[in-house]
């Protein structure tokens, strides 16, 4: 049981760190699967197959973005409750110190 929780936790952390990559991979796999399914339908025209694949991919993208938003929400909620980084200090480690200093 502990091993599966570790795998699930590592997957969650990877999704939190790579949200756009996750959405992109889900979109690509969705459109590939949809095209493969639609291509097996011999009675449809090619344009209809492509339109259906695009619609399926858009729905999958919206679902993935909603899922990423939920993951981000719970990740921020967990950090706030567990003494995570202060809200203003999240990006300061990536910014040069004197970049935004105002000269008098």
C-alpha positions, 0 to 999 in steps of 0.5 A: 500500500505504501509503495502505490501511495509513493508512486501516486505522490510522485505522479502528482508532483510530476504533474504539478511541475509539468502542467503544460507538458501534461496537457500537451501530451494528453491533447496529442494522445487524444487527437491521435486516438480520435483520428485512429477511431474515426479512420476505422469508420469507413462511411465517414468523409475525411473532413468529418473524421478530422472535425470529430477528432478536433472536437474530441481533442478540444473536449479533452484539453478542457478536461485536462486544464480543469484537472490541472487547475484542481491539482494546482488548487490542492497543491497551493492549499497543501503548501499553505497548510503545511508551512509552504513558501510565502505567497510573495516569495514563490518567484523571488528565487528566479529573479535577479536582486537588482532588476526591479530596484528603483533609482532615486 
